[in-house]
Amino acid sequence: MLDIVDTAVGAGTFKTLAAALGAAGLVDTLKGTGPFTVFAPTDDAFAKLPAGTVDSLLLPENKGKLVGILTHHVVAGKVTAADVVKLTTATTVAAKQITIAVKDGKVKIDDATVISADIHCTNGVVHVVDSVILPS
């Protein structure tokens, strides 16, 4: 079993997330002992952002904003799908609230939909989401 970062890199559908984690200096954190729960946006999720957004966020002068967005996708502890559906909110490691709801049998994290759940890693669990979750 791999850690969260190696799992994401190995999947091949998180190239933008992996690049963003590197630019934000968060790779070592998410390779740490955790446990962490990561709501991981796919490359397609990042592609939904307005044109130029990702390129802008990857610039060194926007590192703080990028860290804020990425840590808004991480919850301390291991929260499986069975746990997530019992929650209505969670506090991210960015110290912001995300809203959790089950609508039409699908789990929503703010405006993102979980499209794959419970990818277990050595230091937590990954739930794949179809949109980038932006802090308010």
ChimeraX attribute file (.defattr): number of C-alpha atoms within 10 A of each C-alpha:
attribute: neighborCount
match mode: 1-to-1
recipient: residues
	/A:1	9
	/A:2	14
	/A:3	19
	/A:4	27
	/A:5	22
	/A:6	15
	/A:7	18
	/A:8	21
	/A:9	15
	/A:10	12
	/A:11	10
	/A:12	12
	/A:13	14
	/A:14	22
	/A:15	16
	/A:16	21
	/A:17	22
	/A:18	19
	/A:19	15
	/A:20	23
	/A:21	21
	/A:22	13
	/A:23	18
	/A:24	23
	/A:25	14
	/A:26	17
	/A:27	17
	/A:28	11
	/A:29	12
	/A:30	21
	/A:31	18
	/A:32	16
	/A:33	12
	/A:34	18
	/A:35	20
	/A:36	24
	/A:37	27
	/A:38	26
	/A:39	27
	/A:40	24
	/A:41	26
	/A:42	22
	/A:43	18
	/A:44	15
	/A:45	19
	/A:46	20
	/A:47	16
	/A:48	12
	/A:49	12
	/A:50	8
	/A:51	10
	/A:52	9
	/A:53	12
	/A:54	17
	/A:55	10
	/A:56	13
	/A:57	19
	/A:58	19
	/A:59	13
	/A:60	11
	/A:61	10
	/A:62	13
	/A:63	17
	/A:64	11
	/A:65	12
	/A:66	22
	/A:67	18
	/A:68	17
	/A:69	20
	/A:70	25
	/A:71	20
	/A:72	24
	/A:73	25
	/A:74	21
	/A:75	24
	/A:76	15
	/A:77	14
	/A:78	19
	/A:79	21
	/A:80	17
	/A:81	17
	/A:82	10
	/A:83	9
	/A:84	18
	/A:85	15
	/A:86	11
	/A:87	13
	/A:88	13
	/A:89	14
	/A:90	18
	/A:91	15
	/A:92	19
	/A:93	17
	/A:94	16
	/A:95	13
	/A:96	15
	/A:97	16
	/A:98	22
	/A:99	13
	/A:100	20
	/A:101	20
	/A:102	15
	/A:103	9
	/A:104	7
	/A:105	7
	/A:106	12
	/A:107	20
	/A:108	22
	/A:109	24
	/A:110	17
	/A:111	16
	/A:112	19
	/A:113	23
	/A:114	19
	/A:115	15
	/A:116	15
	/A:117	17
	/A:118	16
	/A:119	17
	/A:120	18
	/A:121	20
	/A:122	16
	/A:123	21
	/A:124	26
	/A:125	24
	/A:126	26
	/A:127	21
	/A:128	21
	/A:129	25
	/A:130	22
	/A:131	24
	/A:132	27
	/A:133	22
	/A:134	14
	/A:135	16
	/A:136	8
